Amino acid sequence: MKDIKRIIISRTDKIGDLVLSIPSFFMVKKMYPNAEIIVLVRKYNYEIVKNLPYIDRVVKIDDYRKVELIEKIKYFKADVFIALYNDEFVMQLAKASGARVKIGPLSKIKSFFIYNKGVLQKRSKSIKNEAEYNLDLVKKLDYKKFDDLIELNTEIYYEEKHRKSVEVFIAENEMKSPILVINPFMGGSAKNISDKEYMELIKSVLDKIANINVVLTCHISEEDRGQLILDGTGSERVYLYANGGDLLNLAAMIDKADVYFGGSTGPTHIAGSLKKSIVAIYPNKKTQSPLRWGVFGHEDVTYIVPDKDKKEDYKHKFFDSYTDETREEIVGEILAKLKRSFGSKNNKLIVKKKRSLREKTSNSLKKRLEKLMIRFNLFLFFPKKFNEFQKYDNLRLYIDSEELFLNNIDVLNGKYLKYDVILTYIGIKGIEEKNDKYLKIIEKIIDQKELEKKIKEKNDEQPLLISKDEMMLKGEVFKLSMALYKRKKRISVKYNFQEKKEVNYDFNWLKNNFNQNDIEIILKEYDNLRKRFYPQTNMLIWAPAHKYLKIIKKEVSKKSYITKEFILEFDSKDELKCFLEEVYCRGNHIFGRVQQKWDRIKDEELKVIVLWVETNISKTEKGFLIEMVELKKRIRKRIRKKMKNYVFDSIIHMGGNIGEIEELDEILNHYIKKKVETTNGN
């Protein structure tokens, strides 16, 4: 096929699917080196594709409204459109591209009319790897050229900034090889083992290998869940890497692993692209099996299939057939790979010897006696705290750093002052980020050289000692401030039961030392930290519900805080509809709902009330967004009887379906005509 100048390749689904598409991206460029290669991806996959040296342009489809994206696709005037993943929206894009060659899987009736060079693959039969199905589509471009030039390339590339980010994490925790990286969480497309089973697995690894360091990786949204697994292991050699930045930070972390363990998920495929030694747990079901979704183009992978010869209920998300024997098999494979790796590097892997029955019994009795003494002392002297401490092995209690900061925690009649912490936090931030405004503030109360010395000494890694001694307390504020700055969510705390002196402070003393500008900076930083700890969502209330605003706000305020309140007034119904489209069009999956919502708004009042809602209920087992849904239901129940022809979805919207706080801020700045009221939730 001649005169191909521009090729669009669409892969708009998950991380693992994207990584298995890399060989196809590479082959298209190898077959047509002079053509411009444009890849359509989701926002979370952008960093991976952007760094591929043979990709010319990457389009994040989440950044556009449907109409805008279709116009952009038309603008490219592509010669070829290849859909590696097919759905209704991708078919619309393929049609809009106007490409003379459209390639895609013939999986839906409509696809036969869209793709003039479609391929009937029947992927549900799962007779080959996903990457091979993708390559079959590329091959359709030119069979001879494909066969002549075939080369498998699965490599991904991360940058120096990603490498440095991970090296800081490793240095802070003083980790050394051997390192085992485990990614315990998955999106749910395949079976996995439970969090408790991950805890037991890690304990078994630690029991076998004396000097191993285990790193749990997860997205920042799963940090609390990851921390629970970490705490459950009870080991100081287990660390949590909760990534809130680029996806390639995770790649850089995985690249530090001597062995990687995970399920059928994106990070496992990233490990394969980085040629790491892998142990992976997969189901036997053909549509989820290693044959269909295994790591591609890498041989050093051992697959553990718990249900290989067993009956499994695939309605459950966790393996029913996972046993202690399965766990020992995984540990054995990890150990074998480590021995092989360290044997070739001439390094020493410290494998624990089996202890005698006498040693085990002696140590077990000793630990039990220690625990009994601790519990007895707590029960005797601090009965109210007894139940709280029961689940811990000693007097060192793990507490959320945010709890200490936000709640001014009362520790045996002593109090930790928020503003002492925030000032030290500002000092650390000023030194680390070379912020002159912050440095001028701390000069008035904190010795900068002493603070720099503490930062260099890494005092943030020591246990936080909460004491009733005033001077001691002031000295230890640094450790909590550093934990907040480094985003160490949980810190180890020791209680000192000897001192009984209370420490009480007041905010008034700040006014005697700082000018108004200083105080504004301090309060703004305090507010920024609150926003980090207390998730915020937004609530849009349309005209039909305006007269019930007091009832709505009262219901919201039962468990949450309203931090801001705006009333937006529009000049015309067209402008209101435009606002509705901007608010709801955060991704291609909800474009069809805009007209439905507009049709439901029958009230002529061109006004919308916007509330920002801040809550402290995000730590419940149900999670933040589910709590928001329940809040909507409560409001619905309260006002349903008061409104005729009540349609809930046309009155109140809140949560993830109307975008992020920052995005809504930008939209509001454009549409606000008159700000009637702004209130702070503090």
Sequence and secondary structure as in RCSB ss.txt:
>XXXX:A:sequence
MKDIKRIIISRTDKIGDLVLSIPSFFMVKKMYPNAEIIVLVRKYNYEIVKNLPYIDRVVKIDDYRKVELIEKIKY
FKADVFIALYNDEFVMQLAKASGARVKIGPLSKIKSFFIYNKGVLQKRSKSIKNEAEYNLDLVKKLDYKKFDDLI
ELNTEIYYEEKHRKSVEVFIAENEMKSPILVINPFMGGSAKNISDKEYMELIKSVLDKIANINVVLTCHISEEDR
GQLILDGTGSERVYLYANGGDLLNLAAMIDKADVYFGGSTGPTHIAGSLKKSIVAIYPNKKTQSPLRWGVFGHED
VTYIVPDKDKKEDYKHKFFDSYTDETREEIVGEILAKLKRSFGSKNNKLIVKKKRSLREKTSNSLKKRLEKLMIR
FNLFLFFPKKFNEFQKYDNLRLYIDSEELFLNNIDVLNGKYLKYDVILTYIGIKGIEEKNDKYLKIIEKIIDQKE
LEKKIKEKNDEQPLLISKDEMMLKGEVFKLSMALYKRKKRISVKYNFQEKKEVNYDFNWLKNNFNQNDIEIILKE
YDNLRKRFYPQTNMLIWAPAHKYLKIIKKEVSKKSYITKEFILEFDSKDELKCFLEEVYCRGNHIFGRVQQKWDR
IKDEELKVIVLWVETNISKTEKGFLIEMVELKKRIRKRIRKKMKNYVFDSIIHMGGNIGEIEELDEILNHYIKKK
VETTNGN
>XXXX:A:secstr
     EEEEE  S HHHHHTTHHHHHHHHHH TTSEEEEEE GGGHHHHHT TT  EEEEGGGS HHHHHHHHHH
H  SEEEESS  HHHHHHHHHHT SEEE B  STTHHHH TT B   GGG  S HHHHHHHHHHTT HHHHHHH 
         HHHHHHHHHHHHHTT  S EEEEE    SSS B  HHHHHHHHHHHHHHBTT EEEEEEEGGGHHH
HHHHHHHHT TTEEEEEE S HHHHHHHHHT SEEEE SSHHHHHHHHTT  EEEE  SSTTTSHHHHS  S   
EEEE TTTTS   TTSSB SS  HHHHHHHHHHHHHHHHHHHHHHT    B     HHHHHHHHHHHHHHHHHHH
HHHHHH HHHHHHHTTSSSSEEEEEHHHHHHHT EETTEE  HHHHHHHHHHHHHHHHT HHHHHHHTTTS HHH
HHHHHHTTGGGS EEE S HHHHHHHHHHHHHHHHTT  EEEEEE  S        THHHHHHS HHHHHHHHHH
HHHHHHHHS EEEEEEEGGGGGGHHHHHHHHTTTEEEEEEEEEE SSHHHHHHHHHHHH SSGGGTTHHHHHHHH
      EEEEEEEEES TTSTT HHHHHHHHHHHHHHHHHTTSTT  GGGTEEESGGG  HHHHHHHHHHH S  
       
